[in-house]
Amino acid sequence: MILRNTWYVACTPSEIADKPLGRRICGEAMVFYRDGDGRVAALEDFCPHRGAPLSLGKVVDGKLVCGYHGLEMGCDGKTIAMPGQRVRGFSPIRAFAVEERHGFIWVWPGEAGKADRDAIPDLPWANHPEWAYGGGLYHINCDYRLMVDNLMDLTHETYVHASSIGQSEIDETPCVTRTEGHEVITSRFMNGIEAPPFWKMALRGNKLPDDGLVDRWQVCHFTPPSHVMIEVGVALAGNGGYEAPADKKASSIVVDFITPESETSIWYFWGMARHFQPHDEALTASIQEGQGKIFSEDLEMLERQQKNLLAWPGRKLLSLNIDAGGVQSRRVIERLFAEEQAATTEGAGA
C-alpha cells in the first residue's frame, strides 16, 4: 500500500554531484542527474536501445549518456543522439516530476502531470541561520509503515536505545494522540527527571549544566505519505519545559523522511535540526554520530520484525494504547490510498 501521487525524498544533492544516481523508489527504477543548467532531472533507469541501466552511464554537457553504447537522453525522456545512428524515432522513456528544495531532491513517482510543487512540505528550519542540520541515509529491509509505527511510538526507546536516549520515565508517562486532518500528533511530556546520556551531551553542547533535573518532551508529527518530524528536547527543570526560553533548554527536531523502495524495503533519510549553537560544527558532527548509532539500533529490529511478519502472515498482532500514533497514521494512509485508487479507476474509465 504505497501512495504514488505525492512527493518523496529521493536523494541528497551530494549523491548526484558528479555522476548519475540509480535508485528504486515506490517500485520504479529511476536515474537522477543534473542537466546543463544544473537542474535535477529524473528518468526511468532504462536505456531504450538495449535496456541497460542509464545510471551506469555519465553526464556530458547536460545530456545523460548510456554507458553501454553511448545513446544520449534528454531530460524529457526523449532520445537525442547516438554515434553513427539515427535515433529520433525511438519511443521516449518515462520522465518523473522532480524538485530540489530544502537541501533534498524530491520526486513524484505517480503521474507527472498531477505533480503539485506547492505540496512539498515546508521546512522552516532548512537554511535558517538559527538552525543547524546534520543527517544521513540508511537502507532498511522493512515495510515503510513499520518505520512509521516505530517513530510514532517512542516507548521502544527504553529498550532499544537504553544507553543513549532511553529511560524508564518514557514507559511510565502516558502519551496523548490526536489527528488534525491528515496529520497525526503524539505527545509525551516528562517533568523533573534525569536527562539520559544523549541529552546530557546536548545540554553541555548548549553550555548548560547536565547534572540537574530536566523537563523532557517528545512531540511526534506524522504527515503523509510517510514523513515524521519529532520535536524533542530537554529544559532545566522548573523553567517552563517545552516553552522554556532558549537559554534554558536544548531543543531539536528529529527529521525522518521514509521513502519506500518496495513493499518491504525503504530509503530512510534521518537527521536532526538543532535550534541551539547552530554554528558549532563539532557539535553538529557529534550529534550526527550519536544519532546515527541510535538509528542503527532500530535497523536490526525492524528488519527482523519484517522477516517475522512475512514468515507468519496470518498472525493477528496486539494493539496497545502506545500504538495509537501508528494506528492513526495507517488509517490516514489507507484513506488516501483508497482515494488515489478510486481516482485512478475513474480516470481509466473516462
C-alpha positions in Angstrom: 0.0 0.0 0.0 2.2 2.8 -1.3 0.9 6.3 -2.3 2.3 7.4 -5.6 0.8 10.8 -6.5 2.8 12.5 -3.8 6.3 13.8 -3.0 9.1 11.6 -1.5 12.7 12.5 -0.8 14.7 10.7 -3.5 18.3 11.6 -2.6 20.5 14.5 -1.4 22.4 16.8 -3.7 25.7 15.3 -2.8 24.6 12.0 -4.2 24.4 13.3 -7.8 27.3 15.7 -7.5 29.5 14.1 -10.2 27.6 11.2 -11.7 24.1 9.8 -12.3 22.4 8.0 -9.4 20.2 4.9 -9.8 17.6 4.4 -7.1 14.4 2.4 -7.0 11.5 4.3 -5.4 8.0 3.0 -5.0 9.0 0.1 -7.2 10.1 2.3 -10.0 13.7 2.2 -11.2 14.9 5.8 -11.6 18.0 7.7 -12.5 18.8 11.1 -11.2 21.3 13.6 -12.7 21.8 17.3 -13.4 21.3 18.9 -16.8 23.5 21.5 -18.4 21.9 24.3 -16.3 22.4 22.4 -13.1 18.7 21.4 -12.7 17.8 18.0 -11.5 16.2 15.5 -13.8 14.7 12.1 -13.2 14.1 9.4 -15.8 13.4 5.7 -15.9 16.6 3.9 -15.4 16.3 2.1 -18.7 18.0 2.7 -22.0 15.5 2.3 -24.8 18.3 0.8 -27.0 19.1 -2.4 -25.2 17.6 -1.9 -21.7 20.9 -1.1 -19.9 20.6 0.9 -16.7 21.2 4.6 -17.6 22.6 5.1 -14.1 25.7 3.2 -15.3 26.4 6.0 -17.8 27.7 9.5 -17.4 26.5 13.1 -17.9 28.1 15.0 -20.8 27.1 18.6 -21.4 23.9 18.1 -19.5 22.9 15.0 -21.5 22.7 11.5 -20.0 24.9 9.2 -22.0 24.3 5.4 -21.7 27.4 3.6 -20.6 26.7 0.7 -22.9 26.6 2.1 -26.5 26.6 5.9 -26.0 22.9 6.7 -26.5 22.2 10.3 -25.4 19.0 11.0 -23.5 17.2 14.3 -22.8 15.6 15.4 -19.6 12.2 14.8 -21.1 12.9 11.1 -21.7 13.4 11.5 -25.5 16.5 10.2 -27.3 18.8 12.8 -28.6 21.7 11.1 -30.5 23.8 8.0 -30.8 27.2 7.7 -32.5 26.6 6.8 -36.2 22.9 6.1 -35.7 19.5 7.8 -36.3 17.5 7.5 -33.1 14.9 10.2 -33.3 12.2 7.6 -33.8 12.9 5.8 -30.5 9.9 5.9 -28.1 10.6 8.1 -25.1 11.1 6.7 -21.7 9.3 8.0 -18.6 10.3 11.3 -17.1 9.4 11.9 -13.4 8.5 15.2 -11.8 11.4 16.2 -9.6 12.3 19.2 -7.5 15.3 20.4 -5.5 14.3 22.1 -2.2 15.3 22.4 1.4 18.5 20.5 0.9 16.8 17.5 -0.6 15.8 16.2 -4.0 12.1 15.3 -4.2 10.4 13.0 -6.7 6.7 12.4 -7.6 6.5 8.7 -8.6 2.9 9.0 -9.9 1.5 10.9 -12.8 3.9 13.7 -13.6 1.0 15.9 -14.8 -0.5 15.8 -11.3 2.6 16.9 -9.5 1.9 19.9 -7.3 5.1 21.6 -6.3 3.3 23.6 -3.7 2.6 20.3 -1.9 6.3 19.8 -1.0 6.5 20.1 2.8 7.6 23.4 4.2 10.7 23.0 6.4 11.1 26.3 8.3 14.5 25.1 9.8 16.1 24.5 6.4 18.7 27.1 5.5 17.8 29.2 8.6 20.7 30.9 10.3 19.4 30.0 13.8 19.2 26.2 13.0 21.9 23.6 12.2 21.2 20.3 10.4 23.1 17.0 10.1 21.8 13.7 8.9 22.3 10.5 6.9 20.7 7.7 5.0 20.0 4.1 5.8 18.6 1.3 3.5 16.4 -0.9 5.6 14.5 -4.0 4.5 11.1 -3.4 6.0 7.7 -2.1 5.1 7.7 1.7 5.4 4.7 1.6 7.7 6.8 -0.3 10.3 9.2 2.6 10.5 6.2 5.0 10.9 5.0 2.8 13.7 8.5 2.9 15.3 8.7 6.7 15.2 5.1 7.4 16.3 5.6 5.2 19.4 8.8 6.1 21.2 8.2 3.7 24.1 10.7 1.4 22.5 13.5 3.8 23.3 13.5 2.4 26.9 14.6 -1.0 25.5 16.2 -0.5 22.1 18.1 2.7 23.0 18.7 2.1 26.7 22.3 3.5 26.6 21.5 6.8 24.8 18.0 8.2 24.8 16.0 5.6 26.7 14.8 5.8 30.3 12.1 4.3 32.4 10.1 7.5 32.6 9.1 7.1 28.9 7.3 3.9 29.9 5.8 5.5 33.0 4.4 8.6 31.2 1.3 8.2 29.0 1.2 9.7 25.6 -1.6 11.6 24.0 -2.6 11.2 20.4 -4.8 13.3 18.2 -5.5 13.7 14.4 -5.8 17.0 12.7 -6.8 16.5 9.1 -4.1 14.3 7.5 -1.7 15.0 10.4 -1.3 12.7 13.4 0.3 14.1 16.5 1.5 12.0 19.5 2.9 13.9 22.6 4.7 12.9 25.8 5.9 15.3 28.5 8.2 14.1 31.3 8.9 16.6 34.1 11.6 16.6 36.8 13.6 13.7 35.5 17.3 12.9 34.9 18.4 13.5 31.4 19.6 10.4 29.5 23.2 10.3 28.1 22.4 11.8 24.7 20.6 14.8 26.2 23.3 15.4 28.8 25.7 15.7 25.9 23.2 18.2 24.2 22.9 20.2 27.4 26.7 20.5 27.6 26.8 21.5 23.9 24.4 24.4 24.7 26.6 25.5 27.7 24.1 24.2 30.2 24.7 22.0 33.3 24.0 18.3 32.8 23.8 17.2 36.5 20.4 18.6 37.5 16.8 17.5 36.8 15.2 18.4 33.4 11.8 18.5 31.8 11.7 16.4 28.6 9.3 16.4 25.7 8.6 14.3 22.6 6.0 15.5 20.1 5.7 13.3 17.0 4.1 14.7 13.8 3.2 12.2 11.0 2.2 13.7 7.7 1.5 11.7 4.5 2.9 10.0 2.6 5.5 8.9 5.2 7.1 11.9 6.8 7.7 12.1 10.6 9.0 15.2 12.3 9.6 14.8 16.1 10.0 17.8 18.3 12.4 16.8 21.1 14.3 18.4 23.8 15.1 19.0 27.5 14.9 22.1 29.6 16.4 22.8 33.0 13.5 21.8 35.4 11.2 24.5 36.5 11.7 26.8 33.6 8.6 26.0 31.5 9.7 22.8 29.8 8.7 22.9 26.2 8.0 26.6 26.5 11.3 27.4 28.3 13.5 30.2 27.0 16.2 29.2 24.6 19.0 29.8 27.2 17.4 27.2 29.5 17.0 24.3 27.1 18.3 22.2 24.2 15.7 21.6 21.6 15.7 20.0 18.2 13.5 18.4 15.5 14.3 14.8 14.6 13.8 14.6 10.8 12.5 11.4 9.3 11.8 11.1 5.6 10.8 7.5 4.8 10.8 6.6 1.1 9.5 3.2 0.0 11.9 1.3 -2.3 9.5 -1.6 -2.5 6.7 -3.1 -0.4 9.3 -4.4 2.0 12.3 -2.0 1.8 12.9 1.7 2.4 15.3 4.5 2.0 15.4 6.2 5.4 16.7 9.8 5.4 17.3 10.7 9.0 18.7 13.8 10.7 18.4 16.4 13.4 17.6 20.1 13.0 19.1 21.8 16.1 17.9 25.1 17.5 20.9 25.9 19.6 24.5 26.7 19.0 23.9 26.4 15.2 27.5 27.5 14.2 29.2 24.8 16.3 30.3 22.3 13.6 31.9 20.0 16.1 28.6 19.7 18.0 26.7 19.0 14.7 29.2 16.2 13.9 28.9 14.8 17.5 25.1 14.8 17.4 25.1 13.3 13.9 27.4 10.5 15.0 25.3 9.8 18.1 22.0 9.9 16.2 23.4 7.6 13.5 24.2 5.0 16.2 20.8 5.3 17.7 19.0 4.7 14.4 21.3 1.9 13.5 19.9 0.1 16.6 16.4 0.3 15.0 17.7 -1.2 11.8 18.1 -4.8 13.0 14.9 -4.7 15.0 12.8 -3.6 12.0 14.4 -6.0 9.5 13.9 -8.9 11.9 10.3 -7.8 12.6 9.7 -7.7 8.8 11.0 -11.2 8.4 8.7 -12.5 11.1 5.7 -10.8 9.6 6.5 -12.4 6.2 7.0 -15.8 7.9 3.7 -15.7 9.8 1.4 -13.6 7.6 -1.8 -14.8 9.3 -0.8 -13.8 12.9 -3.0 -11.2 14.5 -1.0 -8.5 16.3 -1.9 -6.9 19.5 -2.7 -3.1 19.7 -2.0 -1.2 22.9 -2.5 2.3 23.9 1.0 3.2 23.0 0.3 2.1 19.4 -2.3 4.9 18.8 0.1 7.1 16.8 1.0 4.4 14.4 -2.6 3.1 14.1 -3.9 6.6 13.3 -1.2 7.2 10.8 -2.0 3.9 9.0 -5.6 5.0 8.8 -4.6 8.2 7.1 -2.5 6.3 4.6 -5.4 3.8 4.0 -7.8 6.6 3.4 -5.6 8.5 1.0 -4.7 5.2 -0.8 -8.3 4.4 -1.4 -8.9 7.9 -2.7 -5.9 7.6 -5.1 -7.1 4.2 -6.3 -10.6 5.5 -6.9 -9.3 8.5 -8.9 -7.1 6.2 -11.0 -10.0 3.9 -11.7 -12.3 6.8 -12.6 -9.6 8.3 -14.9 -9.1 4.9 -16.7 -12.9 4.7 -17.2 -13.0 8.1 -18.7 
